[in-house]
Each structure stands twice: as C-alpha cells, then as structure tokens.
Amino acid sequence: MKALLFALLLCAGLVQAKEWRVDPAASMLGFRGTAQGESFDGRFKQFEATIRFDPADLAGSRFEVRIATASADTANAERDETLLGGEFFDSAAQPTASYVAERFETAGPGHFRALGQLTLRGITKPVTLDFEWKSRAEGAELIGSATLDRLDFNIGTGDWADPDMIGRKVDVSTRLQLAPAK
C-alpha cells in the first residue's frame, strides 16, 4: 500500500501545466504611450508566445514571448520609422525583445500575476503582467496588462529622453486566444 501511495505522489509531481498554442490572427500585443502630451496606441504585428499555464498548477506554468521589434505599428509612418531607429528599439541591432515568466501568483478568482523578466535592447528588468484567464470548452483566453518605464530599457535616448517630450510610462496590453497544443 505504501508503494502505491509513493508511486501516485511521484506521478502527481510529474504532471505539468497544460501547453497552449496561440492563434496569431486572433491575438494582439499592444502598447500605449504619450508624445508631446498626447497618447498614442501601437501594436506589434509579429510575436510568438509559448504558454504553459494551469490555474491549478502555477508552479508548473511558464510564459515565453518573443517580439519582433521591427513589427511595431502605431499607424503613423514617421513615428514608426523613429521607433525602429537607434534611439528607440534599435531594431537593426536588437531585432527581438522577449518576456519570460516562471513565477505566478493568484490575484483573485480567474486573475493572476506573472512575475517575469522583459529583455529589450539587451537590458533585462522585472515586469509584472497582471492577467485574467478565461477557460472555454475549445481553449482559453488570456487578457493581460503591464506598465513599464521606457527609460529603464533606454527607449528614447538623447533628446527623446526628456519626459516632457515623451512620457516615461508605457502601458502594455495583450489578448491571446489559445487552443490546446497538440
């Protein structure tokens, strides 16, 4: 009997959170900033996310997101060109940003917090993603938000570093439509 109990406990420890596949056409990774006192919205057209998440197994959960910085789109050609340059994303030298989270907390029914690390322009800093998890029969939806200080990542250097010109705070939002990975 003790051997059976030990085997069950061992197997329970091997169970991992569920793997999810992102539907890129139905998902979004966006941001909101301010320039000269006016807010603007943008999004990244190209990103990949590897999601392993189960509300009942936060210890076995993990997010890994890779973002093509050159895919930033604010619907303003001049601003978009500036964002790709060396004073902002420096997309030629740093084509990819990443977010990795391996620690999670419950923040209320259906609400969680991912305690992750954002790497942008070669600088890695902690960023917390607050998110809602909605399970559905055919999959799940993750709706999240985070706020970061652009100067922590040297986004907007030189004359652009002035917070009166460009606000320091950037709000990031995401909506991922997920299906079970096969």
N, C-alpha and C positions, 0 to 999 in steps of 0.2 A: 504494500500500500504506500509506503514511504517513497519507493522508487517511482511509482506512478505520479505521485504528487510532485516530486522533484522534476520529472520529465515535463509535466504540464507547466510548471513555473518556468522552466528553461525555454520551452516553446513560446510562452507568453512574452518573454523578454526578447525573442527574435522577431516578433511582429512589428512591422514598421508602419508609419503613417502612409496613407494612400498616395500614389503618384497621379498627377493630373497633367493633362495636355491642354495648352492654351489655344483657343480659337482666335488667330490673329485678326481675322476680318471683323470679328465682333468685340474685340478688346481694345482698350485705349490706355495710353500712358501720357498724361498731360502735365502742364505746369502753368503757373500764373505768376507774373512779376509786375513791377512798375517801372516806367521810364518817364522821367520828367513829370512825375505826379500822376500819370495816367496808367491804369492797369492794362495789361495785355495777356492774352491766353496763347498757349502754344501746345504742341504735342510732338512726340517722337513717332514718326511713321514706321520705324523699324526697331523692334526689340524682341527678344526671346526670353521666355521665363520657364524655368524648371521648378515646378511646385510639388512639394511633398507635404501634405498637410492633413491632419485629422484632429478635430477639436478634442477628441478623447485621448490623443497621443501627442501632446505638444512637444515632449522631449524627443520624439522621433521625426519631428517636422523640420523642413528646410526650404528656404526660397533661394533661388539663384536667378538673377535677372541680368541680361546683357543688353546694353542700349547702344545703338549706332548714333553717335552724337551728330553726324552729318545729316541725319534724317530729321533734325529739329525743324519745325514748321510753325511760324506764327502768323501766316497769311500776310506777311509784309516782306517783300523780296529784299529790301535794303537791310532791315533788321536781321533777317535770316542769314544773309551773307556776313554780316558783322558777327553774329553768334558763332559762325564756323571758324572765324579768324583766331589768331594767336592771343588776342586779349580776352577771349571768351572761352569757348570749348576747345580751341586749338585742334580741330578735327583731323587735320593732316597728320599731326604728331601723336594725337591721342584719340584714335577713331572710336574707341569703345569705353563706355562707363559701365560699372557693374554695382549691383546691390546683392549682398549675401546676408541672409539671416538664419541663424541656427538656434536662437533663443526666442521663446514665445511666452506670452502671459495672457491670461484671461482678463478681459476688461468689462465684463458684463455678459448677459445672455446673447450669444451669437456675435460678440465683439471681442477682438483680440488685439494684441500688440506684438509686432515683430521687432525685436531688438537686433538691428543689423548694422552692417558696415557698407557705406557708399564709397566707391572709388571713382573719382572724377579728376581728370587732368593729372593722374598719378598720385593724388592725395587721397588718403583713406581716413574717414571720420565716421563716428557712430551716428546713425539716423534711425529714429523710431518710426515705423509705419503702423498707424492705427487702422484697423480694418474690420469690416463686417463680413462674415462668412454665411452665405445662404446656400444650404444644401437643397438640391432638387432631384427629382427622380432621374433625369437624364444627365445630371452633372452638378456643378456648383458655380456660384458667382462670388468673386472677391471684390469688394469695393473699399479702397483704401486712400489714406491721405497722410502726408508728412509735410513738415516745414523745415527748411534749411536756410542757412546763411550763405549766400553765394560767395562771400569773401573768404569763408573757410576753405573753399576749393579754388581760390584765385580765379574766380569767374568775374570778368570785368576789371581788368588791371589798368594801370596808367590813369589817364583822365577819367576812365569809366569807374574807377574805384570810389569816386565821390558818391555817398549815399543820397545826396540831393539830386544827383543826375539819374541814378538807377538805384532803386530800393534794394536793401540787403536781403530782405526776406523773399524767399521763393516758396510758393505752395505747390506741392506735387500731388497729383491725384491719379488714381488708377481704377480701372474697372476691367476685370478679367473674366471672361466666360470660359469655363473649364469643363472638360469631359474626362472621364477616367482614362488613364493611359493604358494602352493595350500591351 
